[in-house]
Amino acid sequence: MKLWGGRFSKATAKILDEFNASIPFDKELYIEDIEGSIAHSQMLAKQGILTQKEADKIKEGLLKIKDEIEKGEFVWDLSDEDIHMAIEKRLIELIGDIGKKLHTARSRNDQVAVDFRRWVLKRNKEFMAKIKELIEVFVDIAKEHTDTILPGMTHLQHAQPISFGYHMLAYASMFKRDYERFKESYKRNNKNPLGCAALAGTPHNIDRFETTKALGFDEPTINCLDSVSDRDFALEILFNISMLMMHASRISEELIIWSTSEFSFITLSDEYSTGSSIMPQKKNPDVPELIRGKTGRAYGNLIALLTVMKGLPLAYNKDTQEDKEPVFDSVKNALISIEILKETLKTMKINKEKMYEASKKGHLTATDLADYLVKKGVPFREAHHITGRAVALAEKKGVDLSDLSLDELKNIDKRISDDLDLSLENSMKSRKSYGATAPERVKEQIKYFEKFLKEEND
């Protein structure tokens, strides 16, 4: 007989047990459930609702169950429905009727809310740690490549010369925002729903501030009706993961492109590449491709839970049981994606010569010529047309704009003189505005990220 089965005269159908049960996946929450139950029972003892002896007996039984689960000795039964009922049933088997008192002044509604919230909050911390490690890799690469010239692109067309270090710090900026989102989500959601019971609180003289302290929350939730049905914390981590994976997918796309024979900007390590079953020469960028693919999966999980939640009346509804699998899946895949992306970046070879060679195509210093003319007093639109004629000449000769001689450029416009320098190096170094690609500015950005990492590690 089920623990809630007092008013039922027939057992549930076997197919309903299978359809209704969440135990195949929510057993992931066993630690949070046991810790929450220990905190709840100890609070009940302090409030005189249980004796201290009873609370200690409950704690002893719960710790034994934890040991059984971790040793693989715990028997999972689909008819128990969920992790909460499975643990409570086993507790009663171990310590008898005292175990039946554990559920005093709480419901599975607030029990699952506290378990799942704490699980998600712990994962927020894990993501923060992994993102910091990833940012460190981007910073380390940037330190080595403040002067390495790369063709900066717009529309995937050559635009202006930048440094590879500068490019890497653009990704450090993206992932820093991801870090901040997880950090802010942790702070916003670190509130305790335990003690809200089914939806309206409890008539028992409980102390929600006591369990808040015991479980490491900042404060109790303010409204019980909201607390038991709230899954914003789950949606937030799914959104944060979706953003994180989108950024990971963008760098993955560039790694895929850069590792092609046409680009050859990087060479991926054998450790993080795979081969072909038929073509022995192939070295495939499967890591970034899989990250790119898993990004769609993360988006799907976010949309799935948003759809579950969009029409639910207050308070708890069984639909909410669909909250965990998308979160578990996204967390698992995103954590391994960020870890393996970090290792892929750390072990790749950067081919400076190929980057420089590519930068000599596409007339990357054309804007520099226009800016030079503007400084000579030429209106920008006129400077734009003059530069266009210079580019046309370079195209006709089959060379890059930076390879035209000064005499050839002077013949295009008399305001061009000997002080013109259209080299890639000068172009990159001349872009000194705050946040720009000049090596001195890139070094400032490196210091900025190093300061951020130090402050977050302290």
C-alpha positions as a Markdown table, in Angstrom:
| # | Residue | x | y | z |
|---|---|---|---|---|
| 1 | Met | 0.0 | 0.0 | 0.0 |
| 2 | Lys | 1.3 | 3.5 | -0.9 |
| 3 | Leu | 2.1 | 5.9 | 1.9 |
| 4 | Trp | -0.7 | 8.2 | 0.7 |
| 5 | Gly | -3.2 | 5.4 | 0.0 |
| 6 | Gly | -5.6 | 5.7 | 3.0 |
| 7 | Arg | -8.6 | 6.9 | 1.1 |
| 8 | Phe | -8.2 | 4.5 | -1.9 |
| 9 | Ser | -9.9 | 1.2 | -2.1 |
| 10 | Lys | -8.0 | -0.1 | -5.2 |
| 11 | Ala | -4.4 | -0.3 | -6.0 |
| 12 | Thr | -3.1 | 2.0 | -8.8 |
| 13 | Ala | -2.8 | 0.3 | -12.2 |
| 14 | Lys | 0.6 | -0.9 | -13.1 |
| 15 | Ile | 0.7 | 1.3 | -16.2 |
| 16 | Leu | -0.1 | 4.3 | -14.0 |
| 17 | Asp | 2.9 | 3.4 | -11.7 |
| 18 | Glu | 5.1 | 3.5 | -14.8 |
| 19 | Phe | 3.5 | 6.7 | -16.2 |
| 20 | Asn | 3.4 | 8.6 | -12.8 |
| 21 | Ala | 6.7 | 7.6 | -11.4 |
| 22 | Ser | 9.7 | 10.0 | -11.5 |
| 23 | Ile | 12.0 | 7.8 | -9.5 |
| 24 | Pro | 14.0 | 6.7 | -12.5 |
| 25 | Phe | 15.4 | 10.2 | -12.8 |
| 26 | Asp | 14.7 | 12.1 | -9.6 |
| 27 | Lys | 16.9 | 9.7 | -7.6 |
| 28 | Glu | 19.6 | 12.2 | -8.6 |
| 29 | Leu | 18.3 | 14.3 | -5.8 |
| 30 | Tyr | 18.9 | 11.8 | -3.0 |
| 31 | Ile | 21.6 | 13.8 | -1.2 |
| 32 | Glu | 19.5 | 17.0 | -1.2 |
| 33 | Asp | 16.4 | 15.0 | 0.0 |
| 34 | Ile | 18.3 | 13.4 | 2.8 |
| 35 | Glu | 19.9 | 16.7 | 3.9 |
| 36 | Gly | 16.6 | 18.5 | 3.7 |
| 37 | Ser | 14.9 | 15.8 | 5.8 |
| 38 | Ile | 17.6 | 15.9 | 8.4 |
| 39 | Ala | 17.4 | 19.7 | 8.7 |
| 40 | His | 13.5 | 19.4 | 8.9 |
| 41 | Ser | 13.6 | 16.8 | 11.6 |
| 42 | Gln | 16.2 | 18.6 | 13.7 |
| 43 | Met | 14.1 | 21.8 | 13.5 |
| 44 | Leu | 11.0 | 19.8 | 14.5 |
| 45 | Ala | 12.9 | 18.7 | 17.6 |
| 46 | Lys | 14.0 | 22.2 | 18.5 |
| 47 | Gln | 10.4 | 23.3 | 18.2 |
| 48 | Gly | 9.2 | 20.5 | 20.5 |
| 49 | Ile | 7.2 | 18.8 | 17.8 |
| 50 | Leu | 9.5 | 15.8 | 17.9 |
| 51 | Thr | 11.8 | 14.8 | 20.7 |
| 52 | Gln | 15.5 | 15.1 | 20.2 |
| 53 | Lys | 15.8 | 11.4 | 20.5 |
| 54 | Glu | 13.3 | 10.9 | 17.7 |
| 55 | Ala | 15.1 | 13.4 | 15.5 |
| 56 | Asp | 18.4 | 11.8 | 16.1 |
| 57 | Lys | 17.0 | 8.4 | 15.3 |
| 58 | Ile | 15.6 | 9.8 | 12.0 |
| 59 | Lys | 19.0 | 11.3 | 11.2 |
| 60 | Glu | 20.7 | 7.9 | 11.9 |
| 61 | Gly | 18.3 | 6.1 | 9.6 |
| 62 | Leu | 18.6 | 8.7 | 6.8 |
| 63 | Leu | 22.4 | 8.5 | 6.9 |
| 64 | Lys | 22.2 | 4.7 | 6.6 |
| 65 | Ile | 19.9 | 5.1 | 3.6 |
| 66 | Lys | 22.5 | 7.5 | 2.1 |
| 67 | Asp | 25.2 | 4.9 | 2.6 |
| 68 | Glu | 23.0 | 2.2 | 1.0 |
| 69 | Ile | 22.4 | 4.4 | -2.1 |
| 70 | Glu | 26.0 | 5.2 | -2.5 |
| 71 | Lys | 27.1 | 1.5 | -2.2 |
| 72 | Gly | 24.4 | 0.5 | -4.7 |
| 73 | Glu | 22.5 | -1.6 | -2.1 |
| 74 | Phe | 19.3 | 0.5 | -2.1 |
| 75 | Val | 16.4 | -1.2 | -3.8 |
| 76 | Trp | 14.6 | 1.1 | -6.2 |
| 77 | Asp | 10.9 | 0.3 | -6.6 |
| 78 | Leu | 8.9 | 2.0 | -9.3 |
| 79 | Ser | 5.8 | 1.8 | -7.1 |
| 80 | Asp | 7.4 | 4.3 | -4.7 |
| 81 | Glu | 6.8 | 7.0 | -7.3 |
| 82 | Asp | 9.6 | 9.3 | -6.4 |
| 83 | Ile | 12.8 | 9.7 | -4.4 |
| 84 | His | 10.9 | 11.3 | -1.5 |
| 85 | Met | 8.6 | 8.4 | -1.0 |
| 86 | Ala | 11.3 | 5.8 | -1.6 |
| 87 | Ile | 13.5 | 7.2 | 1.1 |
| 88 | Glu | 10.6 | 7.7 | 3.6 |
| 89 | Lys | 9.4 | 4.1 | 3.0 |
| 90 | Arg | 12.9 | 2.8 | 3.6 |
| 91 | Leu | 13.3 | 5.0 | 6.7 |
| 92 | Ile | 10.1 | 3.5 | 8.2 |
| 93 | Glu | 11.4 | 0.0 | 7.5 |
| 94 | Leu | 14.6 | 0.9 | 9.3 |
| 95 | Ile | 13.4 | 2.7 | 12.4 |
| 96 | Gly | 9.7 | 1.9 | 12.6 |
| 97 | Asp | 6.9 | 4.3 | 13.5 |
| 98 | Ile | 9.3 | 7.2 | 14.4 |
| 99 | Gly | 10.0 | 7.4 | 10.6 |
| 100 | Lys | 6.3 | 8.2 | 10.1 |
| 101 | Lys | 6.7 | 11.4 | 12.0 |
| 102 | Leu | 9.3 | 12.9 | 9.6 |
| 103 | His | 6.6 | 14.2 | 7.2 |
| 104 | Thr | 5.0 | 16.3 | 10.0 |
| 105 | Ala | 4.6 | 20.0 | 8.8 |
| 106 | Arg | 5.7 | 19.4 | 5.3 |
| 107 | Ser | 4.4 | 18.2 | 1.9 |
| 108 | Arg | 6.1 | 16.6 | -1.1 |
| 109 | Asn | 5.4 | 19.9 | -2.7 |
| 110 | Asp | 7.8 | 21.9 | -0.6 |
| 111 | Gln | 10.1 | 18.9 | -0.2 |
| 112 | Val | 10.7 | 18.6 | -4.0 |
| 113 | Ala | 10.9 | 22.4 | -4.2 |
| 114 | Val | 13.8 | 22.5 | -1.7 |
| 115 | Asp | 15.6 | 19.4 | -3.1 |
| 116 | Phe | 15.5 | 20.5 | -6.7 |
| 117 | Arg | 16.3 | 24.1 | -5.9 |
| 118 | Arg | 19.4 | 23.1 | -3.9 |
| 119 | Trp | 20.5 | 20.8 | -6.6 |
| 120 | Val | 20.3 | 23.6 | -9.2 |
| 121 | Leu | 22.1 | 26.0 | -6.9 |
| 122 | Lys | 25.0 | 23.6 | -6.5 |
| 123 | Arg | 25.2 | 23.3 | -10.3 |
| 124 | Asn | 25.3 | 27.1 | -10.6 |
| 125 | Lys | 28.5 | 27.0 | -8.5 |
| 126 | Glu | 29.9 | 24.2 | -10.7 |
| 127 | Phe | 29.3 | 26.2 | -13.9 |
| 128 | Met | 30.9 | 29.3 | -12.3 |
| 129 | Ala | 34.0 | 27.3 | -11.6 |
| 130 | Lys | 34.3 | 25.8 | -15.1 |
| 131 | Ile | 33.6 | 29.1 | -16.8 |
| 132 | Lys | 36.4 | 30.8 | -14.8 |
| 133 | Glu | 38.8 | 28.0 | -15.9 |
| 134 | Leu | 37.7 | 28.6 | -19.6 |
| 135 | Ile | 38.2 | 32.3 | -19.3 |
| 136 | Glu | 41.7 | 31.7 | -17.9 |
| 137 | Val | 42.5 | 29.7 | -21.1 |
| 138 | Phe | 41.4 | 32.6 | -23.3 |
| 139 | Val | 43.5 | 35.0 | -21.3 |
| 140 | Asp | 46.6 | 32.7 | -21.5 |
| 141 | Ile | 46.2 | 32.4 | -25.2 |
| 142 | Ala | 45.8 | 36.2 | -25.5 |
| 143 | Lys | 49.0 | 36.8 | -23.6 |
| 144 | Glu | 51.0 | 34.8 | -26.2 |
| 145 | His | 49.4 | 36.4 | -29.2 |
| 146 | Thr | 49.0 | 40.2 | -28.6 |
| 147 | Asp | 51.0 | 40.8 | -31.8 |
| 148 | Thr | 49.8 | 37.8 | -33.9 |
| 149 | Ile | 47.9 | 39.3 | -36.8 |
| 150 | Leu | 44.6 | 37.7 | -37.8 |
| 151 | Pro | 42.2 | 38.9 | -40.4 |
| 152 | Gly | 39.3 | 40.3 | -38.5 |
| 153 | Met | 36.0 | 39.6 | -40.3 |
| 154 | Thr | 32.5 | 40.9 | -40.8 |
| 155 | His | 30.0 | 38.9 | -42.8 |
| 156 | Leu | 32.8 | 36.2 | -42.8 |
| 157 | Gln | 34.7 | 38.5 | -45.2 |
| 158 | His | 38.1 | 40.0 | -44.5 |
| 159 | Ala | 37.6 | 43.4 | -42.8 |
| 160 | Gln | 40.5 | 44.7 | -40.7 |
| 161 | Pro | 43.7 | 43.3 | -39.2 |
| 162 | Ile | 43.4 | 42.4 | -35.5 |
| 163 | Ser | 45.4 | 40.3 | -33.1 |
| 164 | Phe | 44.6 | 36.7 | -32.3 |
| 165 | Gly | 44.8 | 37.6 | -28.7 |
| 166 | Tyr | 42.2 | 40.3 | -29.2 |
| 167 | His | 39.9 | 37.8 | -30.8 |
| 168 | Met | 40.3 | 35.4 | -27.9 |
| 169 | Leu | 39.4 | 38.1 | -25.4 |
| 170 | Ala | 36.2 | 38.7 | -27.3 |
| 171 | Tyr | 35.2 | 35.2 | -26.2 |
| 172 | Ala | 36.5 | 35.9 | -22.6 |
| 173 | Ser | 34.0 | 38.8 | -22.6 |
| 174 | Met | 31.2 | 36.6 | -23.6 |
| 175 | Phe | 31.9 | 33.9 | -21.1 |
| 176 | Lys | 32.4 | 36.5 | -18.3 |
| 177 | Arg | 28.8 | 37.5 | -18.9 |
| 178 | Asp | 27.8 | 33.9 | -18.6 |
| 179 | Tyr | 29.7 | 33.7 | -15.3 |
| 180 | Glu | 27.8 | 36.7 | -14.0 |
| 181 | Arg | 24.5 | 35.2 | -15.0 |
| 182 | Phe | 25.1 | 32.1 | -13.0 |
| 183 | Lys | 26.3 | 34.1 | -10.1 |
| 184 | Glu | 23.3 | 36.4 | -10.1 |
| 185 | Ser | 20.9 | 33.5 | -10.5 |
| 186 | Tyr | 22.5 | 31.8 | -7.4 |
| 187 | Lys | 22.0 | 34.9 | -5.4 |
| 188 | Arg | 18.5 | 35.5 | -6.6 |
| 189 | Asn | 17.3 | 31.9 | -6.0 |
| 190 | Asn | 19.1 | 31.0 | -2.8 |
| 191 | Lys | 15.9 | 31.1 | -0.8 |
| 192 | Asn | 14.3 | 28.3 | 1.3 |
| 193 | Pro | 10.8 | 26.9 | 0.4 |
| 194 | Leu | 10.9 | 24.2 | 3.1 |
| 195 | Gly | 8.0 | 24.6 | 5.5 |
| 196 | Cys | 5.6 | 25.9 | 2.9 |
| 197 | Ala | 3.9 | 22.5 | 3.0 |
| 198 | Ala | 1.3 | 21.9 | 0.3 |
| 199 | Leu | 0.6 | 25.5 | -0.6 |
| 200 | Ala | -0.6 | 27.5 | 2.4 |
| 201 | Gly | 2.0 | 26.9 | 5.1 |
| 202 | Thr | 1.3 | 24.8 | 8.3 |
| 203 | Pro | -0.4 | 25.2 | 11.6 |
| 204 | His | 2.5 | 23.6 | 13.4 |
| 205 | Asn | 4.9 | 25.9 | 15.2 |
| 206 | Ile | 7.9 | 25.4 | 12.8 |
| 207 | Asp | 10.9 | 27.7 | 12.4 |
| 208 | Arg | 11.7 | 28.2 | 8.7 |
| 209 | Phe | 14.6 | 30.4 | 9.6 |
| 210 | Glu | 16.2 | 27.5 | 11.4 |
| 211 | Thr | 16.0 | 25.2 | 8.3 |
| 212 | Thr | 17.2 | 28.1 | 6.2 |
| 213 | Lys | 20.4 | 28.4 | 8.2 |
| 214 | Ala | 20.9 | 24.6 | 8.3 |
| 215 | Leu | 20.6 | 24.2 | 4.6 |
| 216 | Gly | 22.7 | 27.3 | 3.6 |
| 217 | Phe | 20.0 | 29.5 | 2.2 |
| 218 | Asp | 20.0 | 33.2 | 2.6 |
| 219 | Glu | 16.4 | 33.6 | 3.7 |
| 220 | Pro | 13.0 | 31.8 | 3.5 |
| 221 | Thr | 10.8 | 32.4 | 0.6 |
| 222 | Ile | 8.2 | 35.0 | 1.3 |
| 223 | Asn | 5.0 | 33.5 | -0.1 |
| 224 | Cys | 4.2 | 29.8 | 0.2 |
| 225 | Leu | 1.7 | 29.7 | -2.6 |
| 226 | Asp | 4.4 | 30.9 | -5.0 |
| 227 | Ser | 7.2 | 28.8 | -3.4 |
| 228 | Val | 5.8 | 25.3 | -4.1 |
| 229 | Ser | 4.9 | 26.0 | -7.8 |
| 230 | Asp | 7.9 | 28.2 | -8.6 |
| 231 | Arg | 10.4 | 26.8 | -11.2 |
| 232 | Asp | 12.0 | 30.1 | -12.2 |
| 233 | Phe | 15.3 | 28.8 | -10.8 |
| 234 | Ala | 15.1 | 25.8 | -13.1 |
| 235 | Leu | 14.2 | 28.0 | -16.1 |
| 236 | Glu | 17.0 | 30.4 | -15.2 |
| 237 | Ile | 19.7 | 27.7 | -15.3 |
| 238 | Leu | 18.3 | 26.4 | -18.6 |
| 239 | Phe | 18.4 | 29.9 | -20.0 |
| 240 | Asn | 21.9 | 30.5 | -18.6 |
| 241 | Ile | 23.0 | 27.2 | -20.1 |
| 242 | Ser | 21.5 | 28.1 | -23.5 |
| 243 | Met | 23.4 | 31.4 | -23.6 |
| 244 | Leu | 26.6 | 29.6 | -22.4 |
| 245 | Met | 26.2 | 26.9 | -25.1 |
| 246 | Met | 25.5 | 29.6 | -27.8 |
| 247 | His | 28.8 | 31.2 | -26.9 |
| 248 | Ala | 30.5 | 27.8 | -26.9 |
| 249 | Ser | 28.9 | 27.1 | -30.3 |
| 250 | Arg | 30.2 | 30.3 | -31.8 |
| 251 | Ile | 33.9 | 29.6 | -30.8 |
| 252 | Ser | 33.3 | 26.0 | -32.0 |
| 253 | Glu | 32.2 | 27.2 | -35.4 |
| 254 | Glu | 35.4 | 29.2 | -35.7 |
| 255 | Leu | 37.5 | 26.3 | -34.6 |
| 256 | Ile | 35.9 | 24.2 | -37.3 |
| 257 | Ile | 36.5 | 26.8 | -40.0 |
| 258 | Trp | 40.0 | 27.6 | -38.8 |
| 259 | Ser | 41.0 | 24.0 | -38.8 |
| 260 | Thr | 40.1 | 23.4 | -42.5 |
| 261 | Ser | 42.7 | 23.1 | -45.2 |
| 262 | Glu | 41.4 | 26.3 | -46.7 |
| 263 | Phe | 42.2 | 28.3 | -43.5 |
| 264 | Ser | 44.7 | 26.2 | -41.5 |
| 265 | Phe | 44.8 | 28.9 | -38.8 |
| 266 | Ile | 44.9 | 26.2 | -36.1 |
| 267 | Thr | 45.6 | 22.5 | -35.8 |
| 268 | Leu | 43.5 | 20.6 | -33.3 |
| 269 | Ser | 45.3 | 18.1 | -31.1 |
| 270 | Asp | 45.0 | 14.4 | -31.9 |
| 271 | Glu | 43.7 | 14.0 | -28.3 |
| 272 | Tyr | 40.5 | 16.0 | -29.2 |
| 273 | Ser | 40.0 | 15.0 | -32.9 |
| 274 | Thr | 38.7 | 11.8 | -34.6 |
| 275 | Gly | 39.3 | 10.0 | -37.8 |
| 276 | Ser | 37.2 | 8.7 | -40.6 |
| 277 | Ser | 36.1 | 5.1 | -41.0 |
| 278 | Ile | 36.8 | 5.1 | -44.8 |
| 279 | Met | 39.2 | 8.0 | -45.5 |
| 280 | Pro | 42.5 | 7.4 | -43.7 |
| 281 | Gln | 43.8 | 11.0 | -44.2 |
| 282 | Lys | 40.9 | 12.6 | -42.3 |
| 283 | Lys | 41.2 | 14.4 | -39.0 |
| 284 | Asn | 37.7 | 15.6 | -38.0 |
| 285 | Pro | 36.9 | 18.4 | -35.5 |
| 286 | Asp | 34.2 | 16.3 | -33.7 |
| 287 | Val | 34.6 | 18.1 | -30.4 |
| 288 | Pro | 33.5 | 21.5 | -31.7 |
| 289 | Glu | 30.9 | 19.9 | -34.0 |
| 290 | Leu | 29.3 | 18.1 | -31.1 |
| 291 | Ile | 29.3 | 21.2 | -29.0 |
| 292 | Arg | 27.6 | 23.0 | -31.8 |
| 293 | Gly | 25.0 | 20.2 | -32.1 |
| 294 | Lys | 24.4 | 20.0 | -28.3 |
| 295 | Thr | 23.5 | 23.7 | -28.3 |
| 296 | Gly | 20.2 | 22.9 | -30.1 |
| 297 | Arg | 19.5 | 20.3 | -27.4 |
| 298 | Ala | 20.0 | 23.0 | -24.7 |
| 299 | Tyr | 17.6 | 25.3 | -26.5 |
| 300 | Gly | 15.0 | 22.5 | -26.8 |
| 301 | Asn | 15.2 | 21.8 | -23.0 |
| 302 | Leu | 14.6 | 25.5 | -22.2 |
| 303 | Ile | 11.6 | 25.7 | -24.6 |
| 304 | Ala | 10.2 | 22.4 | -23.2 |
| 305 | Leu | 10.1 | 23.7 | -19.6 |
| 306 | Leu | 8.8 | 27.1 | -20.6 |
| 307 | Thr | 6.0 | 25.3 | -22.4 |
| 308 | Val | 5.2 | 23.2 | -19.3 |
| 309 | Met | 5.0 | 26.2 | -17.0 |
| 310 | Lys | 3.2 | 28.6 | -19.3 |
| 311 | Gly | -0.4 | 27.6 | -18.4 |
| 312 | Leu | -0.2 | 26.3 | -14.8 |
| 313 | Pro | -2.6 | 27.7 | -12.3 |
| 314 | Leu | -1.4 | 28.0 | -8.7 |
| 315 | Ala | -0.2 | 26.1 | -6.9 |
| 316 | Tyr | 1.5 | 22.7 | -7.6 |
| 317 | Asn | 0.5 | 20.7 | -10.6 |
| 318 | Lys | 1.8 | 17.3 | -11.7 |
| 319 | Asp | 3.0 | 18.8 | -14.9 |
| 320 | Thr | 5.9 | 20.2 | -12.9 |
| 321 | Gln | 7.3 | 16.8 | -12.6 |
| 322 | Glu | 8.6 | 17.4 | -16.2 |
| 323 | Asp | 11.0 | 20.0 | -14.8 |
| 324 | Lys | 13.9 | 17.7 | -13.9 |
| 325 | Glu | 14.8 | 15.7 | -17.0 |
| 326 | Pro | 15.4 | 18.8 | -19.2 |
| 327 | Val | 17.6 | 20.4 | -16.4 |
| 328 | Phe | 19.5 | 17.2 | -15.7 |
| 329 | Asp | 20.2 | 16.7 | -19.4 |
| 330 | Ser | 21.3 | 20.3 | -20.1 |
| 331 | Val | 23.5 | 20.5 | -17.0 |
| 332 | Lys | 25.2 | 17.2 | -17.9 |
| 333 | Asn | 25.9 | 18.1 | -21.5 |
| 334 | Ala | 26.9 | 21.7 | -20.9 |
| 335 | Leu | 29.4 | 20.8 | -18.1 |
| 336 | Ile | 31.2 | 18.3 | -20.2 |
| 337 | Ser | 31.0 | 20.6 | -23.2 |
| 338 | Ile | 32.7 | 23.5 | -21.4 |
| 339 | Glu | 35.3 | 21.2 | -19.9 |
| 340 | Ile | 36.3 | 19.6 | -23.3 |
| 341 | Leu | 36.2 | 23.0 | -25.0 |
| 342 | Lys | 38.7 | 24.2 | -22.5 |
| 343 | Glu | 41.0 | 21.3 | -23.2 |
| 344 | Thr | 40.6 | 21.6 | -26.9 |
| 345 | Leu | 41.7 | 25.3 | -26.8 |
| 346 | Lys | 44.6 | 24.5 | -24.4 |
| 347 | Thr | 46.0 | 21.8 | -26.7 |
| 348 | Met | 45.5 | 23.3 | -30.2 |
| 349 | Lys | 48.4 | 24.6 | -32.3 |
| 350 | Ile | 48.1 | 28.2 | -33.5 |
| 351 | Asn | 49.6 | 28.7 | -37.0 |
| 352 | Lys | 50.7 | 32.4 | -37.0 |
| 353 | Glu | 52.1 | 32.3 | -40.5 |
| 354 | Lys | 48.8 | 31.1 | -42.0 |
| 355 | Met | 47.0 | 33.9 | -40.2 |
| 356 | Tyr | 49.4 | 36.5 | -41.5 |
| 357 | Glu | 49.3 | 35.1 | -45.0 |
| 358 | Ala | 45.4 | 35.3 | -45.0 |
| 359 | Ser | 45.6 | 38.9 | -43.7 |
| 360 | Lys | 47.4 | 39.9 | -46.9 |
| 361 | Lys | 44.2 | 39.1 | -48.8 |
| 362 | Gly | 41.1 | 41.3 | -48.9 |
| 363 | His | 42.8 | 44.7 | -48.6 |
| 364 | Leu | 42.4 | 44.8 | -44.8 |
| 365 | Thr | 44.1 | 48.3 | -44.6 |
| 366 | Ala | 41.6 | 50.0 | -46.9 |
| 367 | Thr | 39.9 | 51.8 | -43.9 |
| 368 | Asp | 43.4 | 53.0 | -42.8 |
| 369 | Leu | 43.8 | 54.7 | -46.1 |
| 370 | Ala | 40.4 | 56.4 | -45.8 |
| 371 | Asp | 41.2 | 57.4 | -42.2 |
| 372 | Tyr | 44.6 | 58.8 | -43.3 |
| 373 | Leu | 42.9 | 61.0 | -45.9 |
| 374 | Val | 40.4 | 62.2 | -43.4 |
| 375 | Lys | 43.2 | 63.3 | -41.1 |
| 376 | Lys | 44.5 | 65.3 | -44.2 |
| 377 | Gly | 41.2 | 67.2 | -44.3 |
| 378 | Val | 39.4 | 65.1 | -46.9 |
| 379 | Pro | 35.7 | 64.5 | -46.2 |
| 380 | Phe | 35.1 | 60.9 | -45.3 |
| 381 | Arg | 32.8 | 60.1 | -48.3 |
| 382 | Glu | 35.4 | 61.5 | -50.7 |
| 383 | Ala | 38.2 | 59.6 | -48.9 |
| 384 | His | 36.0 | 56.5 | -49.3 |
| 385 | His | 35.9 | 56.9 | -53.1 |
| 386 | Ile | 39.6 | 57.6 | -53.3 |
| 387 | Thr | 40.3 | 54.4 | -51.3 |
| 388 | Gly | 38.0 | 52.5 | -53.6 |
| 389 | Arg | 40.1 | 53.6 | -56.6 |
| 390 | Ala | 43.2 | 52.4 | -54.8 |
| 391 | Val | 41.6 | 49.0 | -54.1 |
| 392 | Ala | 40.5 | 48.8 | -57.8 |
| 393 | Leu | 44.2 | 49.3 | -58.8 |
| 394 | Ala | 45.4 | 46.6 | -56.4 |
| 395 | Glu | 42.8 | 44.2 | -57.8 |
| 396 | Lys | 43.9 | 45.0 | -61.3 |
| 397 | Lys | 47.5 | 44.3 | -60.4 |
| 398 | Gly | 46.6 | 41.2 | -58.4 |
| 399 | Val | 48.2 | 42.4 | -55.2 |
| 400 | Asp | 47.0 | 43.5 | -51.8 |
| 401 | Leu | 46.4 | 47.2 | -51.1 |
| 402 | Ser | 49.2 | 47.1 | -48.6 |
| 403 | Asp | 51.6 | 46.0 | -51.4 |
| 404 | Leu | 51.0 | 49.1 | -53.6 |
| 405 | Ser | 53.9 | 51.4 | -53.8 |
| 406 | Leu | 53.8 | 55.0 | -52.5 |
| 407 | Asp | 54.2 | 56.3 | -56.0 |
| 408 | Glu | 51.2 | 54.3 | -57.2 |
| 409 | Leu | 49.1 | 55.7 | -54.3 |
| 410 | Lys | 50.3 | 59.3 | -54.9 |
| 411 | Asn | 49.2 | 59.0 | -58.5 |
| 412 | Ile | 45.7 | 58.3 | -57.2 |
| 413 | Asp | 45.5 | 61.4 | -55.0 |
| 414 | Lys | 48.1 | 64.2 | -54.5 |
| 415 | Arg | 47.3 | 64.5 | -50.8 |
| 416 | Ile | 48.9 | 61.1 | -50.2 |
| 417 | Ser | 52.5 | 61.6 | -49.0 |
| 418 | Asp | 55.5 | 59.7 | -47.7 |
| 419 | Asp | 54.1 | 59.5 | -44.1 |
| 420 | Leu | 51.5 | 56.9 | -45.3 |
| 421 | Asp | 52.0 | 53.4 | -43.8 |
| 422 | Leu | 49.5 | 50.8 | -44.9 |
| 423 | Ser | 51.3 | 47.8 | -43.4 |
| 424 | Leu | 49.2 | 45.3 | -41.4 |
| 425 | Glu | 51.3 | 45.9 | -38.3 |
| 426 | Asn | 50.8 | 49.6 | -38.4 |
| 427 | Ser | 47.1 | 49.2 | -39.0 |
| 428 | Met | 46.7 | 46.9 | -36.0 |
| 429 | Lys | 48.9 | 49.1 | -33.7 |
| 430 | Ser | 47.1 | 52.3 | -34.7 |
| 431 | Arg | 43.7 | 51.2 | -33.4 |
| 432 | Lys | 44.3 | 52.5 | -29.8 |
| 433 | Ser | 40.8 | 53.5 | -28.8 |
| 434 | Tyr | 39.7 | 51.9 | -25.5 |
| 435 | Gly | 38.8 | 48.3 | -26.0 |
| 436 | Ala | 40.5 | 48.1 | -29.4 |
| 437 | Thr | 43.0 | 45.7 | -31.0 |
| 438 | Ala | 46.3 | 47.7 | -30.5 |
| 439 | Pro | 48.7 | 45.5 | -28.5 |
| 440 | Glu | 48.8 | 48.0 | -25.6 |
| 441 | Arg | 45.0 | 47.9 | -25.4 |
| 442 | Val | 44.9 | 44.1 | -25.5 |
| 443 | Lys | 47.4 | 44.1 | -22.6 |
| 444 | Glu | 44.9 | 46.3 | -20.7 |
| 445 | Gln | 42.1 | 43.9 | -21.4 |
| 446 | Ile | 44.3 | 41.0 | -20.2 |
| 447 | Lys | 44.9 | 42.9 | -16.9 |
| 448 | Tyr | 41.1 | 43.5 | -16.7 |
| 449 | Phe | 40.3 | 39.8 | -16.9 |
| 450 | Glu | 43.2 | 38.8 | -14.6 |
| 451 | Lys | 41.8 | 41.2 | -12.0 |
| 452 | Phe | 38.3 | 39.8 | -12.5 |
| 453 | Leu | 39.6 | 36.2 | -12.1 |
| 454 | Lys | 41.6 | 37.1 | -9.0 |
| 455 | Glu | 38.7 | 38.8 | -7.3 |
| 456 | Glu | 36.4 | 35.9 | -8.0 |
| 457 | Asn | 38.9 | 33.3 | -6.8 |
| 458 | Asp | 39.5 | 35.2 | -3.5 |
